[in-house]
């Protein structure tokens, strides 16, 4: 018998016993019995998976299995789930509640592992559960520090196993679990949705039904826009797609018909699909649950763990360096339309302390450099396209058609209009942006000096290639002298809502920030630092852009969808600033040209230029776009060296000659 299977069988046998034991005193006994019963239930499903019986089950039975796996963390049940840190601490106490909540959450994550038949990862967690159970059997000898050390040691000791599996999934086309579901299933038979092991809800079911209602010609046209944007991304940046062999496909479950057509298109480009667990998934059915566990790594994140994680990550890529070099980059289908979410900050949930925040930043930056070493940025590209999901509401189908329309706008018309903007902006020493009404924005953005304006430009004329839909001109601003206040009355960043978002800049770097989500200023600042600054003390402005897709803006207004749209579309609906890396990170040396033949020279700022002397100080591994809606813009004006003012937008409307077309949808 295979040693991993033997370990698995032994663990399940013991856990079956635990499910019926009453050896541990309450309140801990209930936790261990409930968790053991969950594992046993999961094993029953796993036996159906390895026997092939799962593929023979009727739709109703698959629905029941999926419900049973996830119902514990549904909103209506979450208040009494051990996956809820608030409940776990209430029942089990401050000392052990958070740690046992963490353990249960990690065991829940093995659902996907078992559907993918990754026994070694699953059994590792099951054995840890048994080890912790044994500790609690000897209650008089147990200590909080002892349990914490058991969990931390487990994370350090198993980092290699977890990382090897993760890296292999990212780049190895022989991992065909999801690809097989897409390409070999009868997509008219919705049973396939349940073969991933992910939660299947309203969005996934109704999305699949909707796409099944479309004829193949329509599906092919949707897939073509997506894959053609990917191909053009290589052409427009002068990168050689022919040296690549794989593409990282990411999508939401329910979009398989588009993905299947896209795979055929990619195969014509010589690319095999790589579809891995973090690349596919379902919409978040309980975002508070996700938010509660966002910083669970605070339990074990220390220098020893970071050192080990980086070592094994480096080795995992080194073991697959030829395979990694063939990865062309991600092709992403985003979704939007989820109901707005405002998280609750729970004191019982894990959070990173100051030292851990710095460690996390250091790890992220070094890990990005490892990826860059093996999947070189100057050789890869990407594309992102977005579609609404049924949760959007009763106008979903109309919204879907409207989204397809904005994803396929006439590039030639926009290229010409956007060139008018660039011609004016290239005359500027700086650009001033001011809000109107309740928007308090007042910021001065410095431009790089052009050595040869006849052949050089600061702004990229962005059409529909890597970022679909089209509709923006953007640059990497000069940091020194860039200063002022950026304010948005309401904005969604990374699916989180911010009220009265403010960010103050000095010499192009974040000096201060705040919002009004929570009662205390401290909570508001922590919220922004964790989720926008990604725990950096400060970040530079990596991008300044003016969005031109007024058709998308009008669509958002028509459907009342401004706060349901993804940043991919929102960033085209007004001026925006990005904090973090520039749009050219790791690709500064690649000469890039606009359709008019001019070279885009503003590919770096004073921070990214540090890559030449100390790369660890040049990049941050993040880039967050913050958009000001047109109706909150008082003016955007380019100011020349001679002091001449060229107004681009005034009171929410484009006023520059040659841009009149953009006002028609407004």
N, C-alpha and C positions, 0 to 999 in steps of 0.2 A: 504493500500500500504506500502511496505517496506520503512523505512525511508531513507535508502541509495538510493533506486531507486527514491524516491520522490525528494531528493536533486539533483540527476543526471538529472532528467527531468526538474527541475526548472533551473538548470545551463545551460543546452542545449538550453532551450527556450530563456534565456537571451542572450546567445552567438549568437544565430541565429539573434537576433535583432542587436547586435553589428556589425555583418558582413555587415549590410546594412546601418549603421549609419555614419554620417560625423560630429559628435559633437566635436571630438578632433582635434585640429589643427595639421597641418603637421609640421615635418615629422612623428610624432607619430601615426597619424591616419592610415597611410598605414600599419604600423606594426600591429596595433590591428585588422584591417579589415582582413589582410592576415592570421594572426594567428587564428582569429575567424572562417574564412572560412575553414582552415585546420581542426579545431576541429569539425565543422559541417560535413565535409566530413568523418572524422573518425567516427562520430556518425552514419552516414548513413551505413557505413560498419558494425558497431556494431549491428545495428538493424537486419542486415542479419545474424550475428553470433547468436544472441539470438533466432532468429526465426528458425534457422536451414537451412535457404536458402543458406548460404555460401557453404554447402556441395552439393548443387544441381547445382551450377554454372559450366559452361563449363570452360575448361582450359584457353581459350583465355580471358575470362572475369576475371578470377583470376589473370592472368598475368597483365591485365590492372589495376586492383585494387592495386596490389603490386607496379607497376610502379608509380601510382599516389601518393602512400604513401611515396615513397622514392626519387622520382625524384628531389625534391627540394634540396637535399644534394648530388646529383650526382656531380662528378667532373666538368662536363660541365655547371652546374647550380649554383655551390656552391659560385661562386664569387658574386652572387646577392641574396644570401639566408640570412635570419636573423639568421640562425644557425651558420653563419660564423662571428666570432667576429670582423674581420677586416671590413666587410661590415656593420655590425650593428653599430659599432662605427662611421664609415664614414657617415652613414645616420642619426643616432640618437644622435651622440655626445659622448664624453668621459664620461659624467656624467651618462647617462642612457643606453647607447648602450650595455655595457658589461652585465648589469643586465637583460635587456630585452632579450638579446641573451641567457643568462642562462635560463630564463623562457621558451623561445620557445623550447630550447633543451630538457628541462624536460617534456614539453608537448608532444614533439615527442616521448619520451620514453613511453608514455601511450599507444602507439600502441599495444605493447605486453600485457600490463595490460588488455586492453579490449578484445583482442583475448582470454585471459585466464579468462575473465569475472570477473575481479577484479575491480568492480565498485567503491569501497570506495577510493582506491588509485587514480584512474583516476579523480573522481569528486573532490577530494581534490585539485588537480592541476587546474581543470577548475574553481573552486570557487576562487582560488588565482588569476587566470587570470582576473576574473571579479572584484575582489577587487583592483587590480592594475589599471585596466581600470577606475574604479570610481575615484581613486586618480588622474589620468591624466585628468579626466573631469574637476576637480577643479584645473586647471593648475597654477593659481595664488597662490595657497596654497601649492603646492607640493614641497617637498625638496628631494634632493638626499639621505640624511640620513634617511628620512622617508621611502622611497621606500626600501632602504637597510634593514632597521629594519623590515619592513613587510616581506621581503623574509627570513631574518634570523629567525624571530619569527616563521614563518611557518615551517622551517626546524626543529627547536627545538620542536615545539608543535606536529608535526606529526611523530617524530622519533619513537615513540612506534608503531604506525600503520605500518610504513615502515619496522621496524626491526622485528616485530612479523611475518609479511608476509615473509620476507627474510629467517629467521631462520626456520620457518615451512616448507618452500619450500626445504630447504637443507636436511631435515631429515625425513619428513613425507611421507611414501609410498602411503598414500591415495590421495596425489596430483598427479593425473594420467593424467593430460592434455597431456604431451608429450609422456608418456608411451602408452596412448591410440592411439595416432597418429601412433606410431611405430608398435604396436601389432595388431591393429584393422583395419588399412587401407590396401587397395589393393596397395602394393608398386609398382606394375607395372603401376598403374595409377598415373601419376606425379602430379595430383591435390593435393595430400596430402602435397607436399612441401609447399603449400601456406596456410596451416591450422595453422601454428605456429604464423603467423603475423610477422615473421622476413623477412629481405630482401632476395629475391631469385634471384640469378644471374647465370652467366655462370657456375661457379664452382659447385653450388648446383645441377643445372639441368643436366649437363654433368656427374657429379659423379654418380648421381642416375641412369642415363641411362647406364653408364658403368657397374655398379654393377648389374643392371638388365640383362646385357648380359651374366653374369657368371652363371654357373649351381649351383644348391644348394650345391653340394658337395664342390665346391670351396669356396663358402660363409661360409659353416660350418668350413672348415679348417682355414680360416682367423679368424673367431670368436674364434676357439679353441685356437690358439696361444695367443690371447688377454686374454681370461678368464683363461687359464691354467697358464699364467704368474702371474695372480692375486692369484690363489690358491697356487702356489708354494711360493709366497711371504710370506704367513702365515706359511707354512711348514718350510721354510728355516730360519725363525726367531723364530721358536718355539711358535708361537701365535695360539690360539685356535679359529678357524673360526666358530666352532659349536655354540659359544655363540652369534654370530652375526645374524642379520635378514635382513639387508638392505645393498645395494651397491649403491654408488653415481656414476652414469654413465654419462660420458661427451663425446660429439662428435660434429662433424660438420654436419649440415643438408646436406643430400644427402647420408649419410652412414647408412641409416635405415636398409637395409637388413642385414648388419653385426651386427648392434645393436640388431635387432630382434632375430637373432640366438644366440647372446651373452646372451640375457635375459633368454633364455631357459637353457643355460649352468649354469647361475647363480642360476636359480631356483632349479637346481639339487643340488646345494651347500646349499640350504636353504635360499637364498637371494632374496628379492624383490627389484625391481629397484626403485631408486629415481632419477628422471631426472628433473632438475629445470632450470629456464631461463638462469642463468649464466653457466649452464652445457651444454646447446645446443646453437647453434648460427650459423650464416653464416659467410663466409669470409668477411673481411673488404673491402667494395667497395669504400671507401674514407678514407684512413688512415690519411690524413691531418685533416679531420673533427674530427676523434677520438683524434688525438694529440692536436687539439685546445681546446678540452674540458677535457683533462686529469686531470687538476687541478681546475676544476670549484668549488670544495669545498672551495677554498680560499675565496669565497664570504662570507661564514658563519662559517668557522672553527674557533672556539674559545674555551676557557676553559669550558664554560657553555655547549656548544654543545657536546664536548668530554665526559664530566661528564655524561650528560644525555644519550648519545649513549651507553656508557659502562654499565650504570645502566639498561637500557631496554634490552640490549643484554644479560646480566647476567640473568635477569628475564625471558626472552624468552626461554633461554636454560633450566632454572630451571623448567619452566612450562612443559617442554618436556624432562626431564632428563632421563626417562626410554627409550623413543624413541631414544634419542641421544646416549645412551649407546649401542644400538643395531646396530649403523652404523659401517660398516666394513671398510669404506674408499673409496677413488675415484678409478675408472677404466676409464682411459682417452685414447681417440683416438685423437691424434694430427694430424694436416695436415701441409703440406709444399708445396712450389712451387710458392708462391706468388712473384710477381716481387719486386725487392729490393726497399726499401722506405727510403728516406732521408727527414726528416721533416723540415719544415720552422718554425722558432721561431717567433711567432707574438707578438708584444708588446701589442696588444689589448686583447690577451688571458689572462685568469687568471693564476697567478702563486703564489705559497706559499711564504710568507715572512719568515724570520728567525724564528720568534716565532711559526708560523704555522708549519714549518718543524719539529720543536721539538715536537709540539703537535701531529702531525701525527705519528711520530716515537713512542711516548708514547702510543698513542691509539692502533697502530698496535701491539705493544708488549703486552699490557694488553688484547687486544681482543684475541690474540693467546693463552694466558693463560686461558681465559674463555673457548675457544674451547677445549683446552687440558684437562680442568677439567671435561668436559662432554663427549667428544669423545677422550678417552685416547690414547695417542700415542703408549703406550706399548701394546695396544690391537688391534690396527688397522694397515692396510697395504695399498698398492696401486699398480697399474701398469700403465704404459704409453707405448703406441705403436704409431707409426706415419706412415702415408701414403701420397703419393703425391696427389695433386688435378689437375684438367685439365688445370688450368692456367699455369702449369709447361711448357706446350708447345706441339709441335707436337709429341715429344717422350714420351708423358705422359704414354701411355699404357706400353711401354717398361720399363719406369722408375718404374711403379707400380710393374711389375713383378720382377724387380731387387730389389726393396725394400722388397718384400715378401721373396726373396732369402736371403737377409741379416738378415731379422727378424727370419729366421729359420736355421741359421748356426749350425753346429755340436757342441753341448755344450761340449762333451767329449774331442774333439780335443783341443778346446780353454781352457778348464779347465787345461789340462796338460801343455800347453804352458805358460799360465798365472801363473801357479805354479812355473815355472822356473824363471819368473820375480820376483815373491814374494820371492823366496828363496834367490835371490841376493839382493833384496832391504832390506830384514830383517837383512842383515849384516851391513847395513849402519848406521853411526851416522848422516850423512846428505846426501842429494842428490843435485847435482848441475845441473842446467838446463841452457844451453846457446843457443842462436839463431845463425843463420848464414845468410849471405847475408844481406838483408835489415832489418832483425829482430834483434833487439838490446837486447833481453832478456838476463839477467845475474842474476840468482837468486839462493840462497842457501836455501834449505828446510830441516829443522831439523826433525829428527825422534825421537819417544819415545824410551826409553831404554827398552828392553825386559828382564823381570826378569827370564823367563824360555823359552829360544828359542826353546826348544824341544816341547813345548806345546802351545806356544804363537806366534802370528804374528801381524805385524802392518797393513798389507794390506788385504782388502777383495777381494776375487776372484769372480768378478762380472759376472754372466752369465745371461741368459734370463729369469728373473722373474719379478721383479718390474720395471726394466728399459729395455725395448726391443728396439733395439737388444742387444745382448751380446757384450762384448769386452772391459773390462777395469779392472785394479786393482787400488784400491784407499785407501787412509788413511786420518786420521785427523792429520795434522802435529803438532809437538810441536812448539809453537809460538816463544818462546824466542830463539833468534839467527837466526830465519828465516828472511832473508833480501835480498834486491836486486830489480832489475827492471824486470817487466813483460811487454812485448811489442808485439803487433800484428799489422801488417800493415793494415789489414782490417778485421772486424769481425761484425757479427750481434748478438745482444743480445736483447732478448725480442722483436724481429721484427724490431729493430732500428739498423741502420748502424752506425759504428764507424770507422773513418779513423785514422791510426797511434795511436791506443789506447795504452796508457802508464799508468802503475800503479806502484808506488814505495812502498816497504814494509820495515818496521823497527820493529823488534821483532814480526813479523807475522801480523802486522796491517798496514792498508793503511796509508801511510804518505803523499803521493801526487798523483796526477792523471792529465791527460790531453788527448786531442785528437786534430784532425785538421779539424773537421767538419765545424766550423764556423770561421769567420774572427778574432774574438776577443777571447783571452784566457779566459776571464770571461764567455762568452757564452759556451765555450767548457767545462769548469769546472762545470757550472750549469747543463749542459746536462748530465754529468756523475753522478753528485751528486743526481739529481732527479731520474734518470732511472737505475743506477747501484747500488749506495749506498743507494737508497731509502731514501734520506735526512738525513742519519746518518752522523755524522762528520767523522767517520772512521768505518771500519769493519775488523774483523780478517779473515785470510785465513781459511776457514772451511774444505777445501778438497784439496788434491794434488792427481792427478791420471795420469796414463799412459794408453791411449786408445790403443787397439790392433786390432780394426776392420779395417784392411787395405783393406778388400774387399769393405767396404763402402767408403773408401777414393778413391779407384780406380773407383768405380761407380760414385762418385761425379765428378771426373776428366773426365770420359768418356762423361758424360752428361753436363759438364760445370755447375754443380749444387752446388758447394761448398757453395755459398752464398744464396742458396735457401733452404738448409737443416735445420731442426730444431736442437736445441742444443742437443736434445735426441740422435741424430745420430752423430752430429759433435763432441760431447764430447768423442766418441769412436774412433775418427780419429786423435788422437795425444795426447800429454800431456795436461792436463788442470788444472787450479786452480779455485776454487770457493771462492768468498768472501761472508761472511755471516755465517749462521749457519753450523754446521757439518752435515753430512749425518745421524747422529744418534741423532739428537735433540729430546729431551723428551724421548729417548729410551736408554739412556746410561747404564741403569742398566740391560738391557736384554743381556744376554750372547749370542754372535753370533759366529758361527763356519764356517770355510771354509770346502770344500769337503775333505781335508786331515785330518780333525779332530782338527786342531789347533784353539784355541780361538782367535778371533780378539779383541785385547785389546786396540787399539788406537781409542776408541769410544768418546773421549772427548779431549778438549784442555784447556788451562788455563782460557779461558773465559767461556766456557760451564760448567766448574767445579764450577763456582760461583753459580750454581743452588742450591748448598748445603747450602749456606749462604744467598744469595739474588737473587732469580730467575729473578727479573726484570733486572739484569745485565748480565744474562747468554745467552739470546736469542735475535734475531733481526727480526725474521719473514721473512727472505729473504735468498736466496742462488742462486748466479748467476755464472754459469760456463763460463770460458774464455779459449778457446782452441787455442793452437799453432799448425798449420798444420805441418805434418811431414817434408815437404820440407823447412820449416823455422827453423828446429831444427839442430843445430850444434852438440850438444851432450847432453845426459842425463847420468850422471855417479854417481854411488853409492860409497861413500867414507866411508871406515870402520874406526873403532877406531884406528887400527894400521896404518892408512894412505893409505891402499891399495885402488886402484881405480878399480871399476868394471863397465865397460862401457855397457850401455843398448842400447842406440841408438847413432849412429855416422853418421853425414851428411845425416840425414833423413832416415836411414836404421837401422833395428834391428841387432845388432852384438853379442848379448849374446847367448852363446851356448844353443840350445834347442828352439830358437825362429825363426829359419830359415824359417819356414812355413809362417810367417807373411810377409816376403818380396816378396813372389811369386806374389801377385796382384800389387805390386808397379812398 
